[in-house]
Amino acid sequence: MGRLICFHPTNIALCLLATLWCVMAGSVRAAEPAIAFTPREKAYIEQLGSTPIKMCVDPDWVPFERINQDGKHEGIAADLVQLVAQRVGLAIALYPAKDWDESLAASKGKRCQIMSFLNQTPAREAWLIFTDTIFFDPNVIITREEHDYVADASGLKGARVALPRGTMVEERVRKDFPNLEVVLTASEPESMVMVSERKADLTIRSLIVAANAIKKEGLFNLKIAGQIPQYTNQLRIGVLKGEPVLRDILDKGVKTISAQEREAIANKHVSINVTQGIDYRLVWKIVGAAALVIVLGLLWNRKLSALNRELERVSVTDKLTGLFNRMKIDEALESEIQRSLRFRQVFSIILIDVDHFKQVNDTHGHQVGDQVLVQVAQLLKTNTRETDVVGRWGGEEFMVISTHTEQAGARKLAEHLRQILQDHTFPVVQQKTASFGVTTYQTGDKPHDMVVRADTALYAAKKAGRNRVEVG
């Protein structure tokens, strides 16, 4: 009887260790949060009734999605999209494409209303509009094990990179790295095999897809040789341009999905089945591959090499506080600005700095300082909305990205958080306060502009005596 071994996509070392020893229960029980639809959206849903929305997918993108032998859609994307559809009350019908090219053609030809799981690119914006990000996954550089670490792909003169045609990565690589010779393939697995068989020098692939392929296809002569942080997959549901109401409905469903639900769905599909009739040669290959990646993970966590420093950024979670880390906050801030440009939606950011934090470390030690930061993080997370993005900006600084919030609302939220922190009793140090800098998106803003204004306001709060809110 097979056992399901768990895999965690945001921590390579732990995830592959878990594939050897962790047994997953494997079911996702999603809550049913209430969604406030507009009258127009309610009318759209009622008019559809039981009529399904036609959906195009990538038939061969394991473990994200595929069309199986029974003609059914399965994988991470399938579960996430069905969860969204269930929550907004829509039915989904699969368009039975044979390959990714056929799916793209069907979408462009309006034979399907949505595409399940894809990055937003300028080329795709010609006929699609997009929901918010439903799943994040970094892209990494895959080479054979003897290849050197790749610090910068622009330094690889004439290297052959195998890429599936029609993907976001192909589109961007042609633009960003003219030094690379693109070799097109029909699928993700074909790209990996070409590198393994020396028909290409490298491929740039999703971390989840790469790890899954290396394990399941036995491509143990491959390794992760670097990453391109700006190529992180921000996978969304694509909707035909003529269906803005449908996009808005689906977007509301996407926003209800929690990080825990995403993680549980990913764990369900990125796994290994081990049967009682054991092939020990295969087991030792898997153990060897896991050990290799565990070593990389340990080096990564100790910052012993440039590769590991790059790979550390793959994770979107701050290890101490459990909040989003700086890289994720940067992505979220850029995403909110893009959303504001498209839909004229206002948002604000709040920059928070714990007052006199150095005194805590100097007087009581870093362990107590860490406890304070963890509790500050918990208070910020507990007292903000689910739609707000809360992260550790660095050191004792935190940031809240408050969606759909004007300046007055952001200031009120900051004042609320300031009072909660002031009234809280922390371990050892008892009372601790924080200063707050608030700013709201202005037309033409770049992320840097907003951060500078918030930081200036924060400095003004510090200068005015700390434990106060200032607006910039």
C-alpha positions as CSV (number, residue, x, y, z in Angstrom):
1,M,0.0,0.0,0.0
2,G,1.5,3.4,-1.0
3,R,2.3,6.2,1.4
4,L,2.3,9.9,0.5
5,I,5.4,11.7,1.5
6,C,5.2,15.4,2.0
7,F,7.0,18.2,0.1
8,H,7.2,21.9,1.1
9,P,7.9,24.2,-2.0
10,T,9.3,27.1,0.0
11,N,12.0,25.3,1.9
12,I,14.0,22.9,-0.3
13,A,16.0,21.2,2.5
14,L,13.0,20.6,4.8
15,C,10.8,19.6,1.9
16,L,13.0,16.8,0.6
17,L,13.8,15.6,4.0
18,A,10.1,15.4,4.5
19,T,9.7,13.4,1.3
20,L,11.5,10.5,3.0
21,W,9.9,10.6,6.4
22,C,6.6,12.6,6.4
23,V,3.2,11.0,5.8
24,M,0.5,13.4,4.6
25,A,-3.1,13.2,5.5
26,G,-3.7,15.0,2.2
27,S,-7.2,16.6,2.2
28,V,-8.0,20.3,1.9
29,R,-11.0,21.5,3.8
30,A,-11.5,25.1,2.6
31,A,-13.6,27.5,4.6
32,E,-16.4,29.2,2.9
33,P,-15.8,32.9,3.5
34,A,-18.6,35.3,2.6
35,I,-18.0,37.4,-0.5
36,A,-19.7,40.7,-1.1
37,F,-20.7,40.8,-4.8
38,T,-21.9,43.9,-6.5
39,P,-25.4,43.9,-8.1
40,R,-23.8,43.6,-11.5
41,E,-21.8,40.6,-10.4
42,K,-24.8,38.9,-8.8
43,A,-26.7,39.3,-12.0
44,Y,-23.9,37.8,-14.0
45,I,-23.7,34.7,-11.7
46,E,-27.5,34.3,-11.7
47,Q,-27.7,34.6,-15.5
48,L,-25.1,31.9,-15.9
49,G,-26.9,29.5,-13.6
50,S,-25.5,26.1,-14.2
51,T,-23.9,27.0,-17.5
52,P,-20.2,26.3,-17.1
53,I,-17.3,28.7,-17.8
54,K,-15.0,27.2,-20.5
55,M,-11.4,26.9,-19.3
56,C,-8.1,26.4,-21.2
57,V,-5.2,24.8,-19.4
58,D,-1.7,23.5,-20.0
59,P,-2.3,19.8,-20.6
60,D,1.3,18.8,-19.5
61,W,2.7,21.0,-16.7
62,V,3.1,18.6,-13.8
63,P,2.7,19.2,-10.9
64,F,0.9,22.5,-11.6
65,E,-1.6,21.0,-14.0
66,R,-2.3,18.4,-16.6
67,I,-5.1,16.7,-18.4
68,N,-5.0,13.0,-17.3
69,Q,-5.8,9.9,-19.3
70,D,-9.4,10.2,-18.3
71,G,-9.6,13.7,-19.7
72,K,-9.8,15.4,-16.3
73,H,-7.9,18.5,-15.1
74,E,-5.6,17.7,-12.1
75,G,-2.8,19.4,-10.2
76,I,-2.2,22.5,-8.1
77,A,-3.9,24.8,-10.6
78,A,-6.9,22.5,-10.9
79,D,-7.5,22.5,-7.1
80,L,-6.9,26.2,-6.7
81,V,-9.2,27.2,-9.6
82,Q,-12.0,24.8,-8.5
83,L,-11.7,26.2,-5.0
84,V,-12.2,29.7,-6.4
85,A,-15.1,28.6,-8.6
86,Q,-16.8,26.9,-5.6
87,R,-16.5,30.0,-3.5
88,V,-18.0,32.3,-6.2
89,G,-20.7,29.9,-7.3
90,L,-19.5,29.2,-10.9
91,A,-19.2,26.0,-12.8
92,I,-16.0,25.2,-14.8
93,A,-15.8,23.1,-18.0
94,L,-12.4,21.9,-19.4
95,Y,-11.4,22.7,-23.0
96,P,-9.7,19.5,-24.1
97,A,-6.5,20.9,-25.7
98,K,-3.7,18.5,-26.7
99,D,-0.9,20.8,-25.9
100,W,0.0,24.3,-24.6
101,D,0.1,25.8,-28.2
102,E,-3.5,24.6,-28.8
103,S,-4.7,26.0,-25.5
104,L,-3.2,29.4,-26.4
105,A,-4.8,29.3,-29.8
106,A,-8.2,28.4,-28.3
107,S,-7.9,31.3,-25.8
108,K,-7.0,33.8,-28.5
109,G,-9.8,32.4,-30.6
110,K,-12.3,33.0,-27.7
111,R,-13.2,29.3,-27.5
112,C,-12.5,29.4,-23.8
113,Q,-13.3,32.3,-21.4
114,I,-10.5,31.7,-18.9
115,M,-7.0,30.3,-18.7
116,S,-6.3,28.5,-15.5
117,F,-2.7,29.3,-14.4
118,L,-0.4,31.7,-16.1
119,N,1.9,34.7,-15.7
120,Q,0.7,38.1,-16.8
121,T,2.9,39.4,-19.7
122,P,2.6,42.2,-22.2
123,A,2.0,39.7,-25.0
124,R,-0.9,38.1,-23.1
125,E,-2.4,41.4,-22.2
126,A,-3.3,41.8,-25.9
127,W,-6.3,39.5,-25.3
128,L,-6.5,38.7,-21.6
129,I,-7.1,40.5,-18.3
130,F,-5.9,38.9,-15.0
131,T,-7.0,38.2,-11.5
132,D,-4.7,38.8,-8.5
133,T,-1.9,36.3,-8.0
134,I,-3.3,32.9,-7.0
135,F,0.2,31.2,-6.5
136,F,3.8,32.4,-6.2
137,D,6.7,30.2,-7.3
138,P,10.3,31.2,-8.1
139,N,12.1,30.3,-11.3
140,V,15.5,28.7,-11.0
141,I,18.4,28.0,-13.4
142,I,18.8,24.2,-13.9
143,T,22.1,22.8,-15.3
144,R,24.0,19.6,-15.2
145,E,25.8,18.9,-11.9
146,E,29.3,19.8,-13.3
147,H,28.2,23.3,-14.4
148,D,29.4,26.3,-12.4
149,Y,27.2,28.4,-10.3
150,V,25.4,31.0,-12.5
151,A,25.5,34.4,-10.8
152,D,24.3,36.3,-13.8
153,A,22.8,34.7,-16.9
154,S,23.9,37.6,-19.1
155,G,27.5,36.3,-18.7
156,L,26.7,33.0,-20.5
157,K,27.8,33.8,-24.0
158,G,26.1,31.5,-26.6
159,A,24.8,29.0,-24.0
160,R,21.8,27.0,-25.2
161,V,18.7,27.4,-23.0
162,A,15.8,24.9,-23.5
163,L,12.4,26.6,-22.9
164,P,8.8,25.5,-23.6
165,R,7.4,27.7,-26.4
166,G,4.7,30.3,-25.6
167,T,5.7,30.7,-21.9
168,M,6.4,33.8,-19.9
169,V,10.0,32.7,-19.5
170,E,10.6,32.3,-23.2
171,E,9.1,35.8,-23.8
172,R,11.3,37.4,-21.2
173,V,14.5,35.5,-21.9
174,R,14.5,36.6,-25.6
175,K,14.2,40.2,-24.4
176,D,16.5,40.2,-21.3
177,F,19.2,37.7,-22.4
178,P,20.0,38.0,-26.1
179,N,23.3,36.3,-25.3
180,L,21.5,33.0,-24.9
181,E,20.5,30.7,-27.7
182,V,16.8,29.7,-27.1
183,V,16.0,26.1,-28.0
184,L,12.2,25.6,-28.0
185,T,10.5,22.5,-26.6
186,A,7.0,21.3,-26.5
187,S,6.9,20.8,-22.7
188,E,8.6,21.3,-19.3
189,P,9.8,17.7,-19.0
190,E,11.3,17.9,-22.5
191,S,13.4,21.0,-21.5
192,M,14.7,19.2,-18.4
193,V,15.6,16.0,-20.4
194,M,17.4,18.1,-23.1
195,V,19.7,19.5,-20.4
196,S,20.2,16.1,-18.8
197,E,21.2,14.6,-22.2
198,R,23.5,17.6,-23.1
199,K,21.4,18.8,-25.9
200,A,21.1,22.1,-24.0
201,D,23.2,23.8,-21.4
202,L,20.5,25.0,-19.1
203,T,16.8,25.6,-18.6
204,I,15.0,28.1,-16.5
205,R,12.1,26.5,-14.7
206,S,9.8,26.8,-11.8
207,L,11.3,25.5,-8.5
208,I,8.4,23.3,-7.9
209,V,8.4,21.8,-11.4
210,A,12.1,21.3,-11.4
211,A,12.3,19.6,-8.0
212,N,9.4,17.4,-8.9
213,A,10.9,16.4,-12.3
214,I,14.3,15.7,-10.8
215,K,12.8,13.3,-8.3
216,K,10.1,11.6,-10.5
217,E,12.1,11.4,-13.7
218,G,15.3,10.4,-12.1
219,L,17.3,13.3,-13.6
220,F,19.9,13.1,-10.8
221,N,22.7,14.7,-13.0
222,L,20.9,18.0,-12.8
223,K,21.1,20.7,-10.1
224,I,19.9,24.2,-9.2
225,A,22.7,26.5,-10.3
226,G,21.2,29.9,-9.5
227,Q,18.1,31.9,-9.8
228,I,16.6,35.0,-11.5
229,P,14.7,36.7,-8.7
230,Q,12.8,39.0,-11.1
231,Y,11.4,35.9,-12.9
232,T,9.3,34.7,-9.9
233,N,6.1,33.1,-11.3
234,Q,3.1,35.2,-10.2
235,L,0.5,32.8,-11.5
236,R,-3.0,34.2,-12.1
237,I,-6.3,33.3,-13.8
238,G,-6.4,34.9,-17.2
239,V,-9.9,36.1,-18.5
240,L,-10.9,37.3,-21.9
241,K,-10.8,41.1,-22.2
242,G,-14.5,41.2,-23.0
243,E,-15.3,39.6,-19.6
244,P,-14.4,42.2,-17.0
245,V,-17.2,41.2,-14.7
246,L,-16.2,37.6,-14.8
247,R,-12.6,38.6,-13.9
248,D,-13.8,40.7,-10.9
249,I,-15.9,37.8,-9.7
250,L,-13.0,35.4,-9.9
251,D,-10.6,37.9,-8.4
252,K,-12.8,38.1,-5.3
253,G,-12.6,34.3,-5.0
254,V,-8.8,34.4,-5.4
255,K,-8.6,36.8,-2.5
256,T,-10.3,34.4,-0.2
257,I,-7.6,31.7,-0.5
258,S,-5.3,31.7,2.5
259,A,-1.6,30.9,2.5
260,Q,-2.3,27.7,4.4
261,E,-4.7,26.5,1.8
262,R,-2.2,27.2,-1.0
263,E,0.4,25.3,1.0
264,A,-1.9,22.3,1.6
265,I,-2.8,22.1,-2.0
266,A,0.9,22.3,-3.1
267,N,1.8,19.6,-0.5
268,K,-0.9,17.4,-1.9
269,H,0.5,17.3,-5.4
270,V,4.3,17.7,-5.0
271,S,4.9,14.3,-3.4
272,I,6.4,10.8,-3.8
273,N,4.5,7.5,-3.5
274,V,6.5,4.7,-1.9
275,T,5.2,1.2,-2.3
276,Q,5.9,-1.7,0.0
277,G,7.6,-3.6,-2.8
278,I,10.8,-1.4,-2.5
279,D,13.2,-0.8,-5.4
280,Y,16.3,-0.1,-3.2
281,R,18.3,1.3,-6.1
282,L,15.6,3.9,-6.7
283,V,15.3,4.6,-3.0
284,W,19.0,5.3,-2.7
285,K,18.9,7.6,-5.8
286,I,16.1,9.5,-4.1
287,V,17.9,9.6,-0.8
288,G,21.1,10.8,-2.6
289,A,19.2,13.5,-4.4
290,A,17.5,14.6,-1.2
291,A,20.8,14.6,0.6
292,L,22.3,16.8,-2.1
293,V,19.5,19.4,-1.8
294,I,19.6,19.2,2.0
295,V,23.3,20.1,1.9
296,L,22.5,23.0,-0.4
297,G,19.7,24.1,1.9
298,L,22.1,24.0,4.9
299,L,24.7,26.1,3.0
300,W,21.9,28.4,1.9
301,N,20.7,29.0,5.5
302,R,24.3,29.7,6.7
303,K,25.0,32.0,3.8
304,L,28.3,30.2,2.9
305,S,28.2,31.0,-0.8
306,A,26.7,33.3,-3.4
307,L,24.4,30.6,-4.7
308,N,22.9,30.0,-1.3
309,R,22.5,33.7,-0.8
310,E,20.5,33.9,-4.0
311,L,18.5,30.8,-3.3
312,E,17.6,32.1,0.2
313,R,15.5,34.8,-1.5
314,V,13.4,32.0,-3.0
315,S,11.4,31.8,0.3
316,V,8.8,34.5,0.8
317,T,8.6,34.1,4.6
318,D,10.7,35.8,7.2
319,K,12.1,32.9,9.4
320,L,11.9,34.7,12.7
321,T,8.5,36.3,12.6
322,G,6.6,34.1,10.1
323,L,5.6,37.3,8.2
324,F,6.3,37.9,4.6
325,N,9.9,38.9,3.9
326,R,11.4,41.9,2.1
327,M,11.4,40.2,-1.3
328,K,7.7,39.3,-1.0
329,I,6.8,42.8,0.2
330,D,8.6,44.3,-2.8
331,E,6.6,42.1,-5.1
332,A,3.3,42.9,-3.3
333,L,4.0,46.6,-3.5
334,E,4.8,46.5,-7.2
335,S,1.6,44.4,-7.7
336,E,-0.5,46.9,-5.9
337,I,0.9,49.8,-8.0
338,Q,0.1,47.9,-11.2
339,R,-3.4,47.2,-9.9
340,S,-3.9,50.9,-9.1
341,L,-2.8,51.8,-12.6
342,R,-5.3,49.5,-14.2
343,F,-8.3,49.8,-11.9
344,R,-7.7,53.2,-10.2
345,Q,-7.8,51.5,-6.8
346,V,-6.2,53.5,-4.0
347,F,-4.0,51.9,-1.4
348,S,-1.6,52.9,1.4
349,I,1.5,51.7,3.1
350,I,2.5,52.0,6.8
351,L,6.1,51.7,7.8
352,I,6.7,50.8,11.4
353,D,9.8,51.0,13.5
354,V,10.1,49.7,17.1
355,D,11.3,52.5,19.3
356,H,14.7,52.2,21.1
357,F,15.0,48.5,20.0
358,K,18.8,48.5,20.2
359,Q,18.4,49.0,24.0
360,V,16.5,45.8,24.2
361,N,19.3,43.8,22.6
362,D,22.1,45.6,24.5
363,T,20.4,45.3,27.9
364,H,18.6,41.9,27.6
365,G,20.2,40.1,24.8
366,H,19.2,39.2,21.3
367,Q,16.9,36.3,22.4
368,V,14.7,38.7,24.2
369,G,14.9,41.1,21.3
370,D,13.7,38.3,19.0
371,Q,10.8,37.5,21.3
372,V,9.7,41.2,21.1
373,L,9.9,41.1,17.3
374,V,7.8,37.9,17.1
375,Q,5.1,39.4,19.3
376,V,5.1,42.7,17.4
377,A,4.6,40.6,14.2
378,Q,1.7,38.7,15.8
379,L,0.0,41.9,16.9
380,L,0.3,43.5,13.5
381,K,-1.0,40.3,11.7
382,T,-3.9,39.8,14.2
383,N,-5.0,43.5,14.0
384,T,-5.0,44.0,10.2
385,R,-7.4,42.7,7.5
386,E,-6.8,39.4,5.7
387,T,-6.5,41.5,2.5
388,D,-3.6,43.6,3.9
389,V,-0.1,42.4,3.3
390,V,2.1,42.5,6.5
391,G,5.8,41.9,6.3
392,R,9.1,42.4,8.1
393,W,10.9,45.2,6.2
394,G,14.2,44.6,8.0
395,G,15.6,44.5,11.5
396,E,13.0,46.1,13.8
397,E,11.1,47.6,10.9
398,F,7.8,46.3,9.5
399,M,5.5,47.3,6.7
400,V,1.7,47.0,6.1
401,I,0.4,47.3,2.6
402,S,-3.3,48.3,3.2
403,T,-5.3,47.6,0.1
404,H,-8.3,49.8,-0.9
405,T,-7.4,52.3,1.8
406,E,-7.2,56.0,1.5
407,Q,-4.9,58.2,3.7
408,A,-7.5,58.8,6.4
409,G,-8.2,55.1,6.8
410,A,-4.5,54.2,6.8
411,R,-3.8,56.8,9.5
412,K,-6.6,55.4,11.6
413,L,-5.3,51.9,11.2
414,A,-1.8,53.1,12.1
415,E,-3.1,54.8,15.2
416,H,-5.0,51.7,16.2
417,L,-1.8,49.6,15.8
418,R,0.2,52.1,17.7
419,Q,-2.2,52.0,20.7
420,I,-2.2,48.2,20.7
421,L,1.6,48.0,20.7
422,Q,1.7,50.6,23.5
423,D,-0.8,48.7,25.7
424,H,0.8,45.3,25.1
425,T,3.0,43.7,27.8
426,F,6.1,42.2,26.2
427,P,8.3,39.5,27.8
428,V,11.0,40.9,30.1
429,V,10.9,44.4,28.7
430,Q,7.2,44.8,29.6
431,Q,6.3,48.0,27.6
432,K,7.5,48.9,24.1
433,T,6.3,51.5,21.6
434,A,6.7,52.0,17.9
435,S,6.7,54.9,15.5
436,F,4.7,55.0,12.3
437,G,5.1,56.6,8.8
438,V,2.0,56.5,6.5
439,T,1.7,57.4,2.8
440,T,-0.9,56.8,0.1
441,Y,-0.4,55.9,-3.6
442,Q,-0.3,58.9,-5.9
443,T,-0.6,58.7,-9.7
444,G,2.8,58.0,-11.2
445,D,4.4,56.6,-8.0
446,K,7.0,53.9,-8.2
447,P,7.6,51.6,-5.2
448,H,10.7,53.7,-4.3
449,D,8.6,56.9,-4.2
450,M,6.2,55.5,-1.7
451,V,8.8,54.0,0.5
452,V,10.8,57.3,0.6
453,R,7.7,59.2,1.7
454,A,6.8,56.6,4.3
455,D,10.3,56.6,5.6
456,T,10.4,60.4,5.8
457,A,7.2,60.4,7.7
458,L,8.6,57.7,10.0
459,Y,11.7,59.8,10.7
460,A,9.4,62.8,11.5
461,A,7.6,60.6,14.0
462,K,10.9,59.6,15.6
463,K,12.1,63.2,15.7
464,A,8.8,64.4,17.3
465,G,9.2,62.1,20.3
466,R,8.4,58.6,19.0
467,N,5.3,56.5,19.7
468,R,3.3,58.5,17.2
469,V,1.9,58.5,13.6
470,E,3.0,60.9,10.9
471,V,1.7,61.1,7.3
472,G,4.0,61.7,4.3
